Amino acid sequence: MNVPFLNVGATYTSLRGELDEATARVLASGWYLLGRELEAFEQEYARYVGARFCVGVANGLDALQLSLRARGIGPGDEVIVPSNTYIATWLAVTQVGATPVPVEPDEDTYNIDPARIEAAVTARTRAVLPVHLYGQPANMTAIVEIARRHGLFVLDDAAQAHGARVDGQRVGSVGDATAWSFYPGKNLGAFGDGGAITTNDEELATRLRVLRNYGSRVKYVNDVQGYNSRLDEIQAAVLRVKLAHLDAWNARRAQIAARYLDALRGTDLVLPVVADGMEPVWHLFVVRTRQRGQLQRQLQERGVQTLIHYPIPPHLQEAYASLGLPKGTFPISERVHDEVLSLPMDPHMTDEQVEYVIAQTLDALRGQLQGK
Ligand SMILES: *Cc1c(COP(=O)(O)O)cnc(C)c1O
């Protein structure tokens, strides 16, 4: 049997009729940017996450970057970021000319550790940028409380957390602004690039609408030096169709995660931990082992595709050599990056595929034990 890590095309084949209708409607309309589909999607997504406003943009990185710009964050400012995250989180900060100040994660949840945030706050700190990594919500209650005390902007990176809840409240209106990616492999993915910001702050939403469209409110009148960063009509129409299925897909992910957790408990693998009050959406199912390379190879030989999220922490990337943060600066993040492995996680996996992944993993672990 072969189990791919993720079958992105399955969302199309499973919803072909609805998706063909939606894309054909846009193509026939003769209107492809900043139109009715985007407006409708923005309303529907804002309602879904429980925020007052949603602003569609070109991708998740722009959602982060434009939010920082809309808040006037730039050179001389510091933004607190997780030491372990996808590099886009850091890139948004450096793109606006600000300085990322990394904070180590809680080793159980892999999310930024609120207890370490306060020590990283300086007179230059303007914002904190938590990430809901792997679909597990960060500890927003603690983070927002610290941010309020220091007057910091809370921008949460929810690129992996569509539909997740913190104490019953959906991610998307808990921070001051929430950035979303609709990259095809996310829980809610377009057929190309896409992103959005949700917020309850009307002024921020208005600034973002201006920034995404050349700094213009009225055509050919430019108030600020803006950007071209728009969520196009075809992607918006596709996302409207898929949004109606997001809860069902997330429920299936949770079912798969529950099965993995149950079957792999008692092995040497470090399993995901869900913190109190959190409802994750299992963008990824990440286990940890010192024998990662061996386990990945063994699973690959048995037709089970796994991935590593992520192999190199941002501070050790060549791209950030200029920050001068050598190996050993963030030991928790470095250890996590050396040991994590993501098992296949896709709402379209069959029960047979899930059981095959479990059986092969258990078998590989038993083999490792005997080989010791
Ligand atoms: C995917 C992702 C992004 C960037 O989204 P794009 O749409 O690819 O620009 C940002 N942050 C995290 C945590 C992500 O997983």
The ligand as an ORCA input file, in Angstrom:
! r2SCAN-3c Opt
* xyz 0 1
  C       2.012     28.567      5.166
  C       2.469     29.431      6.244
  C       2.702     30.808      6.060
  C       2.756     31.485      4.738
  O       1.664     31.334      3.932
  P       1.791     31.549      2.344
  O       0.388     31.633      1.897
  O       2.521     30.380      1.802
  O       2.541     32.829      2.127
  C       2.994     31.577      7.178
  N       3.094     31.032      8.398
  C       2.919     29.717      8.611
  C       3.035     29.182      9.996
  C       2.625     28.865      7.544
  O       2.460     27.566      7.762
*
